[in-house]
Amino acid sequence: MFAHVDINNCYVSCERLFRPELEGRVVVVLSNNDGCVIARSNEAKAIGIKMADAEFIVRERLKESNAVIFSSNYALYADMSARLMNNLARYTYTLMVYSIDEAFMALGNIKGIDLNQHAATISNNVFRDTGLPITVGIGPTLSLAKLANKAAKKQGRNFLVLDTAEKINAMVQTFPIEDVWGIGMAYYNKLREINIQTAHDFRSLKADFVRQQMTVQGWRLHQELWGIPCNVIKDVAERSKGIESSQSFNTYQTTLEKVEEAVAMHAGTVALKLRQQKSMALNLTVYLRTNKHNVKHDQYYPSLTVKIPFAANSVHELTQVCVQALRAIWQPGYNYLKTGVRATGIIPEGEVQNNLFNEYDNSRKQEISKLLDQINDRYGRGTLRLGVEGFDKTWKMKQDYLSRQYTTNWAEIIVTR
Amino acid sequence: MLTHEEPDLDVSEIIVIDPDNTFYMRMGSEAMTGYHILKDHILVIDRTLKPVPGSIVVFFHEGEFYTRQYMPEHSKLILKAQTEEESVIIENGESWSCWGVVTLTLNPVLQPAHKIGRYIRVCAC
């Protein structure tokens, strides 16, 4: 059995935890540069605010409904996300952090445990302990767990368990195909042509037909909707902890040139890892170490963390930032033994680029991003860019509605009466 | 070079019991001086604990966060400060929720003359 857990309206819930008076009000969180809506409270959904709506288009409507608007405060969201994930890890032996606000948990073959009770416990405890409202969906496959989660939300519940064939059959009967995990715009259109409207309709197709028409991905989904696990749970917990690349030198290094080479290499490795897991970093740390066991040498252990104005995962950008950071902490005259690069504040790639391409369907969007990345990696960042980015060299991010860093900056903690 | 068999004492071991569910706020008033919670103290707040009579709790009430003593009675909940005017009374039927239980506070006693260089970090104030 697997559970899929996510934070309800994640960014809005993070903001509300420290502003409880916003309960019941229209709240939205805007993307980087205050461009588009990337999180909505239920009240915002109710007045028809859509995901990725441009801020200037919904501005009037938000004003009329006395909405509260936030710029994205990723320092806060990343911290709250890490808290959630660490809490979830207490209820499972394998946790797969899927994105900043969702995770899969392996529950094993727990017989004799009331899954409804278990789901309720997780949901209630996590809400009490972290302050974040979550929804728990449980099913025999990842796809069904995710489906159960979505169904729970539609029913206004905080958990739902699909543990028997009867319950699954009843659920898929009316579950719209477009809400099934993995059914993008392209597949949806294709399926609509052959009059597939529900998860049940899709499940009733012949497996061979699905494989032929929708590649192995579609086939896996088909199997999973029948309760046959195909997607495996991978432990990618490093996503919440940060990504690091470091190595000790084989001989002491004393020149900046050599260490720069190493830092550039580590930056490249970190960039690659970020892109493999489709995420981006907001902070980069570069550190240097001398050999603490060699008492004859002077010791120096500098480290510098740099905030990147826009989340990044391209080799070029990460290298540039890391090399600059290295130059800032570099002191000649020491025998350096080790250097490393660590990325933290990790957010999903989609959130940064999503809004720029919302005219396109998903697969097309990813192709364009990838191409853009490849060209920019080869010829330098900014060689090819999107019209909306503009050509202004001052990359100052617009953050007019930024909340405080309640959990990551001592100067910004809440003061009580 | 000495090798240590045991790691050094780390004060967070006895201050932060459940780091994933611990939050920090600062006391901003004199309302709790009778409980030895002075203005500018750092409040260490654990959300996993359920308040019991006598607990110091943080809660949100009419637009602000408060730190008070949790004293439930039959017909009402008293969130006690050292004076009656500063206490908050929640009648039965009114909604109230605990934001977290204060497990301890940090009291900076460093003299201003010492608050230079890295010592400005003491309690971040």
Interface residues (C-beta under 8 A of the other chain):
Chain A: P20 E21 A82 R83 N86 N87 R128 D129 T130 G131 K292 H293 V295 Y406 T407 W410 A411 I413 I414 V415 T416 R417
Chain B: M1 D18 D20 N21 F23 Y24 M25 R26 M27 G28 S29 A31 I42 L43 R47 T48 V58 F60 G63 E64 F65 Y66 T67 W99 A124
